[in-house]
């Protein structure tokens, strides 16, 4: 099976993914409660423009506008019978933007969680989840996606179902968890365990890692756990652009381009091979990260204290509280 990520990594060493889909599209007029995936059919020029901004900013990988593209998510918008159509269009539109780049840009078919709990916690069976993901991923492949990009996952069984679907469809795949609950995913998966989730699958992932979460400091802490557990793996980090805060009725993310550039440098030093931004990350942030990656000389593996001093305090309890004890003790002595 063709693996474009490994091919481009062999050429470039580090790959830059794109930024936020949802928050960027809100800035373009997407209404709260509206399905972004419907824009693939209703406002295709806007979707191409959205992708083009990240291509122009230097992204090596762009994610399709299909995060909520399973029938379970689309059912909320009475579009459950349009799964193949909307996902195929999502990949086609990303492919059009990439075609203007004059360089290799990988089309990653975004696959988010179904929003349902699997048996025994919920009613969705594993086989039903595989079928739902397969339906989505087939549409993405038919539209020209190079890889299935399984993201923002919490439950190991749901990750495995999406991985199995990608294998069934015949696409290489990656997967990332969101470690936003006391340093673990909402379903209790720890960063050091993420690489083992698909360990016995008949085809292994191209890469695994973390996305979203609660901010760049926390995802960098997660990165250290993941690379320590799997030092030879291709690790993804796609962190949020700082911490969200309400300004009136609008959500604002605190991360500046300079902060996200430093996050990219620390991610490289921490062993990440694919680096991008999640919620709040604009093309301006990605352009700063592009420059940081292209001009960075590899440095020492960062410590937790280094991360805090450069990109801010942790906002979440980490998966291992003991890891933070030395940082806290040094601060106490300085006080």
N, C-alpha and C positions, 0 to 999 in steps of 0.2 A: 504493500500500500504506500502510495506516495506521501512523503512527510515533509511539507514545505517549511515547517518551523525549524527542524534540524538542519535543513539545507541552508536556510538564511542565517541561522546561528553559526554555522561553520564559516560563513562568509563575514559576518559582522561581530560575532562574539556576544553582544548584548542586543536585545530587541526592545524597541519602544512600542508599547501598545497605546491605545487612544485614551480618551477621557470619559466624562460622564455622558450617558445617553439621556436619561430622564431630566436632569436639571438643565441640560443644554436645550432640550426640546421645550421645556417650560418657558425658557427665555425666548423661544421662537413662537410662542402662542399656544402651546399645548395646555389644555385646561385640566384642572384637578379632577381626577376621576375618569378622564378620557384615556382610552387605550392607545399608547404610542404606535402599536402595530397597525392600527387602522390607517395611519398616515401613509403607510406603504402603498395603499391603493388610492387614498383620497388626496394626499398632498406629496406625491413622489418627488417633486422638485425640491421641496423643503428638506426631505430626508437626504437627497443627494447633496444638498448644500451643507447639511450638518456633517456628513461624512467628509466632504471636501475640505472643511476647515481643519479637521484632524490630519488628513493626508497632507495638506499644505504645511501643517505645523511640524511634520516629520515623522508621523507614526509609521511603524513597520507593520503593525497589525491593527485592523479596524474591526470592531464588533458590529454585527448586523442589528438592526432595530427589530429584535424578535425575542427579547428577554421573557415576555409573558406570552409566548407563542404556542403553548400547549392548549389543547381543547378545554382543559379545566380552567385556565385563566381567561381564555377568550369567551367562555360561556358567560362570564360576568357581563359581557358586552354583546351577547346574542350573536357571537361570531364563531361559535364552536365548529360550524360546518365549513369554515374558511381557513382551516389550519394550513393546508398545503399552499393555497393561494398566497396568503399573507407572508408566510415564511419564504416561499420562492421569491416573491417580490422583494422582501427584505434583502436577500442575498444579491439579487440582480441590481438593486440600487447601490449597494455597497460596491459591487463590481464595477459599476459605471464610474463611480468616484475614483476608485483605484486605477482605472484605466487611464486617467489623466495624469498619473504621477510621474511617468517616465522612469520608474524603478519598480522593484518588487514590493508589493503591498499585499499581505496575507489577509484573506477574508475569513474571519472567525465567526461562525454561526452561533450567536448568543442563545444559550439554553438556560433559562432560570427555573426555579422550583415550580412545581405544579400548584402550590398553595394548599395541597391536601396532605393529611397525615396518612402514612402507610400503616397497614395492619401490623401489630395489634392495637396501636394507639388510635388509628382511624379506620376508615372504611376502604381505602384504596389498596388493592393488592399489588404485590410486586409486579406480577405479569401485566396488570392494567397500567401501571406506571411505565413499564418498558414500552408497551404499545403506544401510549400517549407521546412519549419522547421520540419514539421511532417515527411516528406520523409527522412530528415537527421537523426532525432532522432530515427526513427524506425531502421535505419541501426545501430546506436550506441547501441540501446537496444539489437538487435539481436547479436551483437558482445560481449555483456557482460557488458555494462556500467551500473553502479549502480544508477546514477543520471544524469540528464541533467544539464550541467553547462553553463548557458546562460551568456555571458560576453562581455565587452567592448561595451555596448549598449549606444545609445544616445537618441532615440525617444521612448516615452512611448508606442505608438501604436505598435512599432516593438517588444518591450519587451513583451507586452501582447500577441502578435501573437505567439511568441516563447513559452511563458508559456502555452498558450492554446494547442499548438502542443504537448508539453510534457504531458499534462493532457490527451490528446486524445490517445497518445501512451501508457500511463500507467507508466511513470517514475516520481519519485519525482524530483523536480527541484529547482535550485537556480538561481539568476540573479544578475548581477553587472553592474553598469554604469561607464563610463569613464568621470570624471569631469575635463576636460582639457581646458575649455573655460571660462575664468573669473570665475572660481569656480563652473561652471555648466557644464552639457553636451553640446555638440555642438548644440543640439536642445532645450536648455534652461531649462532642468530639474535640479532642485537644490538638493543637498544631503538630505535635510530634507524631500523631497518629494519622494525619491526613494522607501521607504517602502510602499507607498500608491498605487503604480502603479498597483499591482495585488490584491488590496484590495477586489474586488468583484469577483475574479475568483472562480470557484467552488471547487478548491483545492488550498490551500495556499502554498507559497514557503517554503522550508526548511530553507532558509537563503537568505539574500540579502545584497548588499553592493557596494563596489567600487573596480575597478582594473585599472591598467595602469595609465593614467593621466600624471603628470609632475614630479613626484619625491616623496620620502618618506615623506618630511615635509608636502607637500600639501595634500597627501592622509590621513595623520594623522589629519589634520585640518578637512577634509571631514568626517573622522570617528567621531570626536567630534559632528559634526552636526547630523550625522545619529543616534548615540546612544542617543543623547538628544531627538530626535524626536521619537525614538522607543526603549526605555530602556530595554524592555523585549525581543526584537528580537535577533535572531542569526545573527550577523553582520560579513561580510567578508571584509577584506582588502588585496589586492594583488598588492602592489605598485612597481613601477619601481625602479631599482637599481641605485639610484642617478639620475643625469642629463646627458643626452647624449651630447657628443661633438665629432666633427670630428677631427681625427688625420690622416692627409693625406686623403686617400679615405675610411678609416674605421671609424665606429662609436664606440666610447668608452664610457662606463657608469662609472660615477665617484664613485659609491658606493662601499665601501670596505666591507669585511665580518663583521668587527667590527661595521661599521655603520648600516648594515642591522640587526645585532643582537640587537643593541639599538633600531632600528625601531620596532623590534618585541616586545621588552620589553614595549615600549611606547604604542604600539597597544594593548597589554594585559591590561595595566593600563587604556587605553581609552575605554575598553569594547568590543574589537573585540574577537570573539570566533574562527574564522578561519582566519589564517594569512599565507600569502605566498608572493612570489615575481613575478613581471611581467618582462617587457623588461630588458635585461641585467643581470638578476639574474641567477647565475650559481649554480651548485651543491655545490661548496665551500661556497657560500653565504647561501644556505639552511642548510648546516651542522652547520654553525655558529648560524643560527636562531634556529635550533633544540636544541642546547646546551643552548641558551638563554632562550627559553621557558621552558625547563626542569628544569632549575636552578633558575628561577625568582620567587621572593616573591612579591606578588601583592603590588603595590605602589599606591599613590594617583593619581587621574585623572589628566592627564597633562594639563597644560595651553598652549596657543599658544607660550608664551615666552619660556616655557620649551622645547617645540618641536624645536624651532629655535636654542636654545642654545645647544641642543644635536645632532640634525641631520641636521642642516643647515637652511638657509633662505628659505622663500617661494619664488617660482619661478613664481607663478601665482597670479593674483588678486583673493581673496577668494570670495565665494558667498555672504558674508556679510562683507563689508569693515569696518563696525563699530567694528567688532570683533578684528580687528588689531589695532584699535586706541590706546588702552592702551599700547600695545607693542611699538608702535611708540613714544608715549608720554614719556614713561620711557626712551627710547633711547635718545630722544631730551634733557631730563633733565640731562643725564649723559654727554652729549657732551660739 
